[in-house]
């Protein structure tokens, strides 16, 4: 039964991955505390996240979340079990349960970001990641030390869609500002006035 569920998830992931275009991007809204995967203005998926409890910016030693346009520069954690501790971008072999007391590790997956603008040029050197956290109870409010934290199941799903070079926008705008409103109804010939 477990292998059937794994196969179903793999097929769904493969179908969605092949449906995404090279224009697919990640948008992280600080006020919404949400991350969205968006393809040409169409919302693909949305996840709750946690940005820095120290605010926004990119100064060394500030523990702030940088704003602006970045891109995925590296990924770590292929096929690791949920909750796997990752230290210095390598698995330690330890697995931490969600909301384990006293644990604030990087877990499950790491998506390493590099800034593309003057305002976020230090992001890679500061090791700004999108990563899993065992502190899932803090998701939905600013609680990180600069990175973008996600629940393990969510960062595992996102990791499969994220590719090296994918654009990531961290913004003070709402997710809805990046989604185009599509009118699914095509006008019929009967509706024409000419």
C-alpha positions as CSV (number, residue, x, y, z in Angstrom):
1,X,0.0,0.0,0.0
2,X,2.9,2.4,0.9
3,X,4.5,1.8,-2.5
4,X,1.2,2.6,-4.3
5,X,1.0,5.9,-2.4
6,X,4.7,6.6,-3.3
7,X,4.0,5.9,-6.9
8,X,0.9,8.1,-7.0
9,X,2.9,11.0,-5.5
10,X,5.7,10.5,-8.0
11,X,3.3,10.5,-10.9
12,X,1.6,13.7,-9.7
13,X,5.0,15.4,-9.2
14,X,6.2,14.3,-12.6
15,X,3.0,15.6,-14.3
16,X,3.2,19.0,-12.5
17,X,6.9,19.3,-13.2
18,X,6.4,18.7,-16.9
19,X,3.5,21.2,-17.0
20,X,5.6,24.1,-15.6
21,X,7.4,26.4,-17.9
22,X,10.8,28.1,-17.7
23,X,8.9,31.2,-16.6
24,X,7.9,29.5,-13.3
25,X,9.1,31.5,-10.3
26,X,8.9,31.5,-6.5
27,X,7.4,34.5,-4.9
28,X,7.7,35.0,-1.1
29,X,5.4,37.5,0.5
30,X,6.6,38.9,3.8
31,X,3.2,40.4,4.9
32,X,1.4,37.2,3.9
33,X,4.1,34.9,5.3
34,X,3.5,32.7,2.3
35,X,5.5,31.3,-0.6
36,X,3.9,30.8,-4.0
37,X,5.0,28.9,-7.1
38,X,3.7,31.0,-10.0
39,X,3.9,30.2,-13.7
40,X,3.2,33.1,-16.0
41,X,0.8,34.7,-13.6
42,X,-1.0,31.4,-12.7
43,X,-0.8,30.1,-9.1
44,X,0.5,26.6,-9.1
45,X,0.8,26.1,-5.3
46,X,1.1,28.2,-2.1
47,X,2.7,27.4,1.2
48,X,2.9,29.1,4.6
49,X,6.4,30.1,5.6
50,X,8.4,32.0,8.2
51,X,10.8,34.9,7.5
52,X,13.2,36.6,9.9
53,X,12.1,37.7,13.3
54,X,14.8,40.4,13.0
55,X,13.1,42.1,10.0
56,X,14.3,42.7,6.5
57,X,17.7,43.6,5.0
58,X,21.0,42.1,3.8
59,X,23.7,43.3,6.2
60,X,26.3,40.8,7.4
61,X,25.5,39.6,10.9
62,X,22.0,41.1,10.9
63,X,19.9,37.8,10.7
64,X,17.4,39.6,8.4
65,X,15.6,38.3,5.4
66,X,16.8,40.0,2.2
67,X,14.3,41.6,-0.2
68,X,14.3,41.6,-4.0
69,X,15.1,39.2,-6.9
70,X,17.3,36.3,-6.1
71,X,17.8,32.9,-7.8
72,X,18.2,29.3,-6.7
73,X,22.0,28.7,-6.8
74,X,22.2,25.2,-5.3
75,X,20.0,22.4,-3.8
76,X,20.7,19.9,-1.0
77,X,18.8,17.0,0.4
78,X,17.8,14.8,-2.5
79,X,15.7,11.9,-1.3
80,X,16.4,12.5,2.4
81,X,13.5,11.5,4.8
82,X,11.4,14.3,6.3
83,X,13.1,15.7,9.4
84,X,16.6,14.8,8.3
85,X,19.1,17.3,9.9
86,X,21.3,19.1,7.4
87,X,24.4,20.9,8.7
88,X,26.8,22.7,6.4
89,X,24.7,21.5,3.5
90,X,25.3,17.8,4.4
91,X,23.0,15.3,6.1
92,X,24.1,14.4,9.7
93,X,22.1,11.1,9.8
94,X,19.8,12.5,12.6
95,X,16.1,12.8,12.1
96,X,14.1,15.4,14.2
97,X,10.4,15.2,14.6
98,X,8.2,18.3,13.9
99,X,8.0,20.6,17.0
100,X,10.6,18.6,18.9
101,X,11.4,20.7,22.0
102,X,14.6,22.6,22.0
103,X,15.5,21.9,18.4
104,X,16.0,24.6,15.7
105,X,17.8,22.6,13.0
106,X,17.7,22.9,9.3
107,X,15.9,19.8,8.1
108,X,14.6,17.9,5.1
109,X,15.8,20.1,2.2
110,X,17.9,23.2,1.5
111,X,17.4,25.6,-1.5
112,X,20.3,28.0,-1.4
113,X,19.6,31.5,-2.7
114,X,21.9,34.0,-4.5
115,X,21.0,37.7,-4.8
116,X,20.7,39.4,-8.2
117,X,20.5,43.0,-7.0
118,X,22.7,45.4,-4.9
119,X,20.2,45.1,-2.0
120,X,20.6,41.4,-1.7
121,X,24.1,40.7,-3.0
122,X,25.2,39.1,0.3
123,X,22.5,36.5,0.4
124,X,24.6,33.6,-0.7
125,X,27.6,34.4,1.6
126,X,25.1,34.7,4.4
127,X,23.7,31.2,3.6
128,X,20.2,32.4,3.0
129,X,18.1,29.3,2.3
130,X,14.6,28.1,1.8
131,X,14.6,25.1,4.2
132,X,12.6,22.9,6.4
133,X,12.3,23.5,10.1
134,X,11.3,21.3,13.0
135,X,9.7,24.4,14.6
136,X,6.6,24.0,12.5
137,X,4.4,25.7,15.1
138,X,6.2,29.0,14.2
139,X,5.3,28.8,10.5
140,X,3.0,31.7,9.5
141,X,4.8,34.4,11.5
142,X,8.3,35.8,11.4
143,X,10.5,33.5,13.5
144,X,13.7,32.7,11.5
145,X,17.2,34.0,11.6
146,X,17.1,35.3,8.0
147,X,16.2,32.2,6.0
148,X,12.8,31.3,4.7
149,X,11.5,28.4,6.8
150,X,8.9,25.8,5.7
151,X,7.2,22.7,7.0
152,X,9.1,19.6,6.0
153,X,6.4,18.2,3.7
154,X,6.1,21.6,2.0
155,X,9.8,22.2,1.4
156,X,10.1,18.6,0.0
157,X,7.3,19.4,-2.5
158,X,8.8,22.7,-3.5
159,X,12.3,21.2,-3.8
160,X,11.1,18.9,-6.6
161,X,9.9,21.9,-8.7
162,X,12.7,24.3,-7.9
163,X,15.6,24.3,-10.3
164,X,19.0,25.9,-10.4
165,X,18.6,29.4,-11.9
166,X,14.9,29.7,-10.9
167,X,14.0,33.2,-9.9
168,X,12.9,33.9,-6.3
169,X,11.3,37.2,-5.4
170,X,11.1,38.2,-1.8
171,X,8.7,41.1,-1.4
172,X,6.6,43.2,0.8
173,X,3.8,42.9,-1.7
174,X,0.9,40.4,-1.3
175,X,0.9,37.1,-3.3
176,X,-2.4,38.2,-5.0
177,X,-0.5,41.0,-6.7
178,X,1.5,38.5,-8.7
179,X,-1.5,36.3,-9.8
180,X,-3.3,37.3,-13.0
181,X,-7.1,37.0,-12.9
182,X,-8.0,34.7,-15.7
183,X,-11.4,34.8,-17.3
184,X,-12.1,31.2,-18.2
185,X,-15.1,32.0,-20.3
186,X,-14.4,32.8,-23.9
187,X,-16.8,35.2,-25.5
188,X,-19.2,33.5,-27.9
189,X,-20.2,34.7,-31.4
190,X,-23.7,35.3,-30.0
191,X,-22.3,37.8,-27.5
192,X,-20.6,40.0,-30.2
193,X,-22.2,43.4,-30.8
194,X,-20.7,44.1,-34.2
